[in-house]
């Protein structure tokens, strides 16, 4: 229960752009003597959250010692084997942060692979549209990236109506089984567009 409270606090601070506080919460969680006794799924969740902090650090938005910790994108999916194959929803934040990283570093072909994986996951497993509306909208927005050749202006224009639909529904922390937005999708979309402008 203590770790569940920390996770909720982490998400709230990430959504409020309090990245310093979110980093402190992460460090408090993993440095606790009981962390190694947490089951594997719970430990993997914190590895996913670490990836988001590292992503922010790579954008110059991270704070504290987190930016100095070792993180290898190529090994990320192998480090979260349960959730990278998950059929309940945690696959979505894993693939999203991986895609965002790839766009940020200009890896076009690999980004396309991750976006394709998200599309397949969505079509197979996100079937309760009333529970997964925001994730469904965001994945459709991501599909615009390869469709329009990674050209930021065309991608942004083509996804405008989807962004409006997405923003019409608020994030509900109480219903996060398939909609775990570590960074709100609207903000993540802006970050990805910046990556397209920079690298493509």
NORJO-V138818 format. One record per residue. N is the residue number from 1. RES is the residue in one small letter. SS is DSSP state (H for helix, E for strand, L for the rest). PHI is phi in whole degrees, 0 to 359 (999 if undefined). OMEGA is omega as a letter, one per 40 degrees, with the letter a starting at -180 (NA if undefined). Layout:
BEGIN
n = {N,N}
res = {RES,RES}
ss = {SS,SS}
phi = {PHI,PHI}
omega = {OMEGA,OMEGA}
END
This chain:
BEGIN
n = {1,2,3,4,5,6,7,8,9,10,11,12,13,14,15,16,17,18,19,20,21,22,23,24,25,26,27,28,29,30,31,32,33,34,35,36,37,38,39,40,41,42,43,44,45,46,47,48,49,50,51,52,53,54,55,56,57,58,59,60,61,62,63,64,65,66,67,68,69,70,71,72,73,74,75,76,77,78,79,80,81,82,83,84,85,86,87,88,89,90,91,92,93,94,95,96,97,98,99,100,101,102,103,104,105,106,107,108,109,110,111,112,113,114,115,116,117,118,119,120,121,122,123,124,125,126,127,128,129,130,131,132,133,134,135,136,137,138,139,140,141,142,143,144,145,146,147,148,149,150,151,152,153,154,155,156,157,158,159,160,161,162,163,164,165,166,167,168,169,170,171,172,173,174,175,176,177,178,179,180,181,182,183,184,185,186,187,188,189,190,191,192,193,194,195,196,197,198,199,200}
res = {x,x,x,x,x,x,x,x,x,x,x,x,x,x,x,x,x,x,x,x,x,x,x,x,x,x,x,x,x,x,x,x,x,x,x,x,x,x,x,x,x,x,x,x,x,x,x,x,x,x,x,x,x,x,x,x,x,x,x,x,x,x,x,x,x,x,x,x,x,x,x,x,x,x,x,x,x,x,x,x,x,x,x,x,x,x,x,x,x,x,x,x,x,x,x,x,x,x,x,x,x,x,x,x,x,x,x,x,x,x,x,x,x,x,x,x,x,x,x,x,x,x,x,x,x,x,x,x,x,x,x,x,x,x,x,x,x,x,x,x,x,x,x,x,x,x,x,x,x,x,x,x,x,x,x,x,x,x,x,x,x,x,x,x,x,x,x,x,x,x,x,x,x,x,x,x,x,x,x,x,x,x,x,x,x,x,x,x,x,x,x,x,x,x,x,x,x,x,x,x}
ss = {L,H,H,H,H,H,H,H,H,H,H,H,H,H,H,L,L,L,H,H,H,H,H,H,H,H,H,H,H,H,L,L,L,L,H,H,H,L,L,H,H,H,H,H,H,H,H,H,H,H,H,H,H,H,H,H,H,H,L,L,L,L,L,H,H,H,H,H,L,L,L,L,H,H,H,H,H,H,H,L,H,H,H,H,L,L,L,L,L,H,H,H,H,H,H,H,H,H,H,H,H,H,H,H,L,L,L,H,H,H,H,H,H,H,H,H,H,H,H,H,H,H,H,H,H,L,L,L,H,H,H,H,H,H,H,H,H,H,H,H,H,H,H,H,H,H,H,L,L,L,L,H,H,H,H,H,H,H,L,H,H,H,H,H,H,H,H,L,L,L,L,L,L,L,L,L,L,L,L,L,L,L,L,L,H,H,H,H,H,H,H,H,H,H,H,H,H,H,H,L}
phi = {999,298,291,297,296,298,299,299,297,301,299,298,289,296,289,270,63,270,291,299,294,299,297,298,294,302,295,299,292,283,271,289,298,271,299,295,266,292,291,300,301,294,293,295,304,290,293,295,296,298,298,294,296,293,298,298,298,293,268,83,256,281,223,73,284,301,290,265,286,285,214,243,302,299,261,302,296,290,279,232,297,294,275,289,246,295,248,246,136,290,300,297,296,296,291,294,293,295,299,299,300,296,294,299,258,78,266,294,298,291,296,299,300,291,295,299,297,295,298,297,298,299,292,269,236,264,262,273,300,291,263,235,302,294,297,297,299,294,295,297,295,296,296,291,297,289,301,251,62,63,270,305,297,291,297,300,296,291,263,303,293,293,297,295,297,304,287,283,241,283,291,242,294,285,230,249,303,244,233,287,260,295,245,308,302,300,288,296,297,300,296,293,298,300,296,295,297,282,249,228}
omega = {i,i,i,i,i,i,i,i,i,a,a,i,i,a,i,a,i,a,i,a,i,i,i,i,i,a,i,a,a,a,i,a,a,a,a,i,i,i,a,i,i,i,i,i,a,i,i,i,i,i,i,i,i,i,i,i,a,i,a,a,i,i,i,a,a,a,i,a,a,i,i,a,a,a,a,a,i,a,i,a,a,a,i,i,a,i,a,i,a,i,a,i,i,a,a,a,i,i,a,i,a,i,a,a,i,a,a,a,i,i,i,i,a,i,i,i,i,i,a,i,a,a,a,a,i,a,a,a,i,a,a,a,a,i,i,i,a,i,i,i,i,i,i,a,i,a,a,i,i,i,a,a,a,i,a,a,a,a,a,a,i,i,i,i,i,a,i,a,a,i,i,a,a,a,a,a,i,a,a,i,i,i,a,a,i,a,i,i,i,i,a,i,i,i,i,i,a,a,a,NA}
END
